[in-house]
Amino acid sequence: MFNALVVEKDAEGNTHAAVQTLGEDRLPETEVTVAVEYSTLNYKDGLCLGAGGGLVRHWPHVPGIDFAGTVEASADARYAPGDKVVLTGWRVGEAHWGGYAQKARVRADWLVPLPAGLTTRQAMAVGTAGFTAMLAVMALEDHGLTPGHGEVLVTGAAGGVGSVAVALLAHLGYAVAAVTGRPETADYLRKLGASRIVARAELAETAKRPLEAETWAGCVDAVGGAMLARVLGQMKYGASVAAVGLAGGAALPATVIPFLLLGVNLLGIDSVLRPYDDRVRAWARIARDLPMAKLEAMIRPATLADLPALGAAILQGQVQGRVVVDVNA
């Protein structure tokens, strides 16, 4: 038997989530059984926990798009009992039962070995948000970004992706300008390494001109919408924006002028279906380049019972940093 946060839908179409005790026979029939130690909270998790069930299509359902733990049983030779593993993406927690439980059973292809130097708790302080931030930094580097070329902008900086991006970039020697709409997060962002705080209002409106002063050497954008359009017109020649989110909307009220006249690159960052080799490379970089003291400063501990309220809060932009869920607490 094990505990899990189960989302159910009633005959009227209303959903509700509660911790239940389940038998292992309720787990999906697939290759690797994992004793989950920690999970985390992402925007997608908030959707799955919220009214209507968000991305969930079949009930009852166990959300949690990330987890880390120890292999209990495996029908795949790549993993053996006792191995420490991490899972992010692959629509686990959406289409498949996820990590808000003390046990999970998933395909071996979806797992990555826990990198040396990281604990399962630290891996979930990173989670999909931090993994995505690392992929964004790697993409910017692959397109020519190096320290000393100017400030790197991070939008939605106090959120999960933004927090890790600020800490990573600062640790790698970049001057980081952090955008936030919450003035009370300024000290938090400076402690993560931001050298400048930019008020969201400064970038919230669509520019009247397609190009403005060339300001940013790179950008990790978690907002999208009008802010992304504005930022594109402020990039330096040949600079890149890594697009990781749409907290400000999915529409992009922009022109092609920054691409045609300044050679700006807009890089889409997907973490859900990322190939295995990319995942291993990104997790190795996280273990090497993310300062653990700064990661610890982002953590907000939680239990399975806390998640329904936290899910609602993250949808309202009220969660700072990274929630780490101890599923055994």
C-alpha positions as CSV (number, residue, x, y, z in Angstrom):
1,M,0.0,0.0,0.0
2,F,1.1,3.6,-0.6
3,N,-0.2,7.1,-0.3
4,A,-1.0,9.2,-3.4
5,L,-2.7,12.5,-4.1
6,V,-5.7,11.4,-6.3
7,V,-7.8,13.7,-8.5
8,E,-11.3,12.5,-9.1
9,K,-14.2,13.9,-11.2
10,D,-17.8,13.6,-10.1
11,A,-20.9,13.2,-12.2
12,E,-21.4,17.0,-12.4
13,G,-17.9,17.4,-13.8
14,N,-16.3,18.9,-10.7
15,T,-12.9,17.7,-9.7
16,H,-11.4,17.4,-6.3
17,A,-8.0,16.1,-5.0
18,A,-7.3,14.2,-1.8
19,V,-4.6,11.9,-0.4
20,Q,-5.7,8.3,-0.6
21,T,-4.1,4.9,0.2
22,L,-3.8,2.7,-2.8
23,G,-2.5,-0.8,-3.6
24,E,0.3,-1.4,-6.1
25,D,-2.2,-3.1,-8.4
26,R,-3.5,0.4,-9.2
27,L,-0.2,1.4,-10.8
28,P,0.1,1.3,-14.6
29,E,1.4,-1.9,-16.1
30,T,4.8,-0.9,-17.4
31,E,8.5,-1.5,-16.9
32,V,10.0,0.3,-13.9
33,T,8.6,0.7,-10.4
34,V,10.1,3.6,-8.4
35,A,9.8,4.4,-4.7
36,V,9.3,8.1,-5.0
37,E,11.1,10.3,-2.5
38,Y,10.4,13.8,-3.7
39,S,8.3,15.6,-6.3
40,T,7.8,19.3,-7.0
41,L,5.2,21.8,-8.3
42,N,5.1,23.3,-11.8
43,Y,2.5,25.4,-13.6
44,K,1.2,22.3,-15.4
45,D,0.7,20.6,-12.0
46,G,-1.5,23.5,-10.9
47,L,-3.6,23.0,-14.1
48,C,-4.0,19.3,-13.3
49,L,-5.0,20.0,-9.7
50,G,-7.4,22.9,-10.6
51,A,-11.0,23.0,-11.5
52,G,-11.8,20.8,-14.4
53,G,-8.6,18.9,-14.2
54,G,-6.7,20.9,-16.7
55,L,-4.5,18.6,-18.8
56,V,-6.0,15.4,-17.3
57,R,-8.1,13.3,-19.6
58,H,-8.8,10.2,-17.5
59,W,-9.9,9.9,-13.9
60,P,-9.0,9.0,-11.2
61,H,-5.6,10.5,-11.8
62,V,-2.4,11.0,-9.9
63,P,-0.7,14.3,-11.0
64,G,2.9,15.3,-10.6
65,I,5.0,15.8,-13.8
66,D,8.3,15.3,-11.9
67,F,9.7,12.9,-9.4
68,A,13.0,11.5,-8.1
69,G,13.5,8.3,-6.1
70,T,14.9,4.8,-6.0
71,V,14.1,1.9,-8.4
72,E,12.3,-0.9,-6.6
73,A,11.7,-3.3,-9.6
74,S,12.7,-3.2,-13.2
75,A,11.9,-5.2,-16.3
76,D,14.5,-3.2,-18.2
77,A,18.2,-4.0,-18.0
78,R,19.1,-0.3,-17.9
79,Y,17.8,0.0,-14.4
80,A,18.2,-2.2,-11.3
81,P,16.7,-2.1,-7.8
82,G,18.6,0.5,-5.8
83,D,19.3,2.9,-8.7
84,K,18.5,6.5,-8.1
85,V,16.5,8.1,-11.0
86,V,14.8,11.3,-12.1
87,L,11.8,11.8,-14.3
88,T,10.6,15.0,-15.9
89,G,8.2,15.3,-18.9
90,W,6.9,12.7,-21.2
91,R,3.3,13.7,-20.2
92,V,3.7,11.9,-16.9
93,G,1.3,13.6,-14.5
94,E,-0.9,14.5,-17.4
95,A,-1.7,11.5,-19.6
96,H,0.0,9.1,-17.3
97,W,0.0,8.7,-13.5
98,G,2.7,10.9,-12.0
99,G,4.9,11.6,-9.0
100,Y,2.4,12.8,-6.3
101,A,2.6,9.4,-4.7
102,Q,5.0,7.2,-2.8
103,K,5.2,4.9,-5.7
104,A,5.2,5.3,-9.5
105,R,5.5,2.9,-12.4
106,V,6.8,4.3,-15.8
107,R,8.6,3.3,-18.9
108,A,12.4,3.0,-18.7
109,D,12.8,5.3,-21.6
110,W,11.4,8.2,-19.6
111,L,14.0,7.9,-16.7
112,V,17.4,9.5,-16.4
113,P,20.0,8.3,-13.8
114,L,20.4,10.8,-11.0
115,P,23.7,12.6,-11.7
116,A,26.5,12.3,-9.3
117,G,26.6,15.1,-6.8
118,L,22.8,15.6,-6.6
119,T,20.4,14.2,-4.0
120,T,16.8,13.3,-5.0
121,R,15.7,16.4,-3.0
122,Q,18.0,18.7,-4.9
123,A,16.9,17.1,-8.2
124,M,13.3,18.1,-7.3
125,A,14.3,21.5,-6.3
126,V,15.4,21.7,-9.9
127,G,12.5,19.7,-11.5
128,T,11.1,20.6,-14.9
129,A,11.4,24.3,-14.2
130,G,15.2,24.1,-13.5
131,F,15.7,21.5,-16.2
132,T,14.0,23.9,-18.7
133,A,16.1,26.8,-17.4
134,M,19.3,24.8,-18.1
135,L,18.1,23.8,-21.6
136,A,17.5,27.5,-22.2
137,V,21.0,28.5,-21.1
138,M,22.5,25.8,-23.1
139,A,20.6,26.9,-26.2
140,L,21.8,30.5,-25.7
141,E,25.4,29.3,-25.4
142,D,25.0,27.1,-28.4
143,H,24.0,30.2,-30.4
144,G,27.0,32.3,-29.3
145,L,26.2,33.7,-25.9
146,T,29.3,34.2,-23.7
147,P,30.0,36.3,-20.6
148,G,31.1,39.8,-21.2
149,H,28.8,40.6,-24.2
150,G,26.3,42.5,-22.1
151,E,23.3,41.9,-19.8
152,V,21.2,38.8,-20.1
153,L,17.5,39.4,-19.4
154,V,15.4,36.9,-17.5
155,T,11.6,37.5,-17.5
156,G,9.3,36.0,-14.9
157,A,12.4,35.9,-12.8
158,A,10.9,35.0,-9.4
159,G,9.1,32.0,-10.8
160,G,10.6,28.5,-10.9
161,V,12.2,28.7,-14.3
162,G,13.3,32.2,-13.8
163,S,14.8,31.6,-10.4
164,V,17.0,28.8,-11.6
165,A,17.9,30.7,-14.8
166,V,19.1,33.7,-12.7
167,A,21.2,31.5,-10.4
168,L,22.7,29.6,-13.3
169,L,23.6,32.6,-15.4
170,A,25.1,34.6,-12.5
171,H,27.2,31.6,-11.5
172,L,28.4,31.3,-15.1
173,G,29.6,34.9,-15.0
174,Y,26.8,36.7,-16.8
175,A,25.3,40.0,-15.7
176,V,21.7,39.2,-15.1
177,A,18.8,41.7,-15.4
178,A,15.8,40.1,-13.7
179,V,12.2,41.1,-14.6
180,T,9.5,40.9,-11.9
181,G,6.1,42.4,-11.3
182,R,6.5,41.8,-7.5
183,P,8.8,44.4,-5.9
184,E,9.0,42.3,-2.7
185,T,11.0,39.7,-4.6
186,A,13.9,42.1,-5.5
187,D,16.1,41.0,-2.5
188,Y,15.4,37.4,-3.3
189,L,16.5,37.9,-6.9
190,R,19.6,39.8,-5.9
191,K,20.6,37.0,-3.6
192,L,20.3,34.6,-6.5
193,G,22.7,36.8,-8.4
194,A,20.7,39.4,-10.3
195,S,22.7,42.5,-10.8
196,R,19.7,44.6,-11.9
197,I,16.0,44.4,-11.2
198,V,13.6,45.5,-14.0
199,A,10.0,46.3,-13.2
200,R,7.6,44.3,-15.3
201,A,5.8,47.6,-16.2
202,E,8.8,48.7,-18.1
203,L,8.3,45.9,-20.6
204,A,4.6,45.1,-20.4
205,E,3.4,47.3,-23.3
206,T,3.9,46.5,-27.0
207,A,6.5,48.9,-28.5
208,K,5.3,51.5,-30.9
209,R,8.4,50.9,-33.0
210,P,9.7,47.4,-34.2
211,L,13.3,48.2,-32.9
212,E,14.5,50.0,-29.8
213,A,18.0,50.5,-28.4
214,E,20.0,47.3,-28.6
215,T,20.1,46.4,-24.9
216,W,20.2,42.6,-24.2
217,A,22.9,40.1,-25.1
218,G,20.5,37.2,-24.5
219,C,17.2,36.5,-22.8
220,V,15.4,33.6,-21.1
221,D,11.7,34.5,-21.5
222,A,9.1,32.8,-19.4
223,V,6.3,35.3,-20.1
224,G,5.6,35.4,-23.9
225,G,2.9,37.7,-25.2
226,A,3.5,41.4,-25.4
227,M,6.6,41.3,-23.3
228,L,8.4,38.9,-25.6
229,A,7.5,41.0,-28.6
230,R,8.9,44.1,-26.8
231,V,12.1,42.2,-25.8
232,L,12.7,41.0,-29.4
233,G,13.0,44.6,-30.5
234,Q,15.6,45.3,-27.8
235,M,18.1,42.5,-28.5
236,K,21.6,43.2,-29.6
237,Y,22.7,42.2,-33.1
238,G,22.7,38.4,-33.5
239,A,21.5,37.8,-30.0
240,S,19.0,35.1,-29.0
241,V,15.9,34.7,-26.9
242,A,15.1,31.3,-25.4
243,A,11.3,31.1,-25.1
244,V,10.3,28.8,-22.2
245,G,6.8,29.9,-21.1
246,L,3.6,31.9,-21.7
247,A,2.7,33.4,-18.4
248,G,1.8,36.6,-20.2
249,G,-0.1,35.0,-23.0
250,A,0.3,32.8,-26.1
251,A,-0.2,35.5,-28.7
252,L,2.9,37.2,-30.1
253,P,2.2,40.8,-31.3
254,A,5.5,41.2,-33.0
255,T,7.0,42.0,-36.4
256,V,9.7,40.2,-38.3
257,I,12.0,43.3,-38.3
258,P,14.2,42.2,-35.4
259,F,14.9,38.9,-37.3
260,L,15.6,40.5,-40.6
261,L,17.6,43.6,-39.6
262,L,19.4,42.4,-36.5
263,G,19.6,38.7,-37.0
264,V,17.8,38.0,-33.7
265,N,17.1,34.3,-33.0
266,L,13.9,33.1,-31.2
267,L,14.7,29.7,-29.8
268,G,11.9,27.4,-28.7
269,I,12.7,25.3,-25.6
270,D,10.8,22.0,-25.2
271,S,11.5,19.9,-22.1
272,V,8.7,17.3,-22.4
273,L,9.9,15.2,-25.3
274,R,13.6,16.1,-25.1
275,P,15.8,13.2,-26.3
276,Y,17.7,11.2,-23.7
277,D,21.2,12.4,-24.6
278,D,20.1,16.0,-24.2
279,R,18.6,15.2,-20.8
280,V,21.8,13.6,-19.6
281,R,23.8,16.6,-20.8
282,A,21.5,19.1,-19.1
283,W,21.4,17.2,-15.8
284,A,25.2,16.9,-15.8
285,R,25.4,20.7,-16.3
286,I,23.0,21.3,-13.5
287,A,25.1,19.2,-11.1
288,R,28.2,21.1,-12.2
289,D,26.9,24.7,-12.7
290,L,24.0,25.3,-10.4
291,P,25.2,26.6,-7.0
292,M,23.6,24.4,-4.4
293,A,23.4,27.1,-1.7
294,K,21.4,29.3,-4.0
295,L,19.2,26.3,-4.9
296,E,18.5,25.7,-1.2
297,A,17.5,29.3,-0.9
298,M,14.7,28.8,-3.5
299,I,13.1,25.8,-1.7
300,R,9.7,25.9,-0.1
301,P,9.0,22.5,1.5
302,A,5.5,20.8,1.1
303,T,3.6,17.6,1.6
304,L,1.1,15.8,-0.6
305,A,-1.7,17.4,1.5
306,D,-0.4,20.9,0.8
307,L,-0.6,20.5,-3.0
308,P,-4.2,21.5,-3.8
309,A,-3.7,24.9,-2.2
310,L,-0.3,25.3,-3.7
311,G,-1.6,24.4,-7.1
312,A,-4.2,27.2,-7.0
313,A,-1.5,29.6,-5.8
314,I,0.9,28.8,-8.7
315,L,-1.8,29.5,-11.2
316,Q,-2.2,33.0,-9.7
317,G,1.6,33.7,-9.9
318,Q,1.9,33.5,-6.1
319,V,4.6,30.9,-5.7
320,Q,8.1,32.1,-5.4
321,G,11.1,29.8,-6.2
322,R,10.8,26.0,-6.1
323,V,8.3,23.9,-4.1
324,V,9.8,20.5,-3.0
325,V,7.3,17.9,-2.1
326,D,8.3,15.2,0.4
327,V,5.8,12.5,-0.6
328,N,6.6,10.5,2.5
329,A,6.0,13.3,5.1
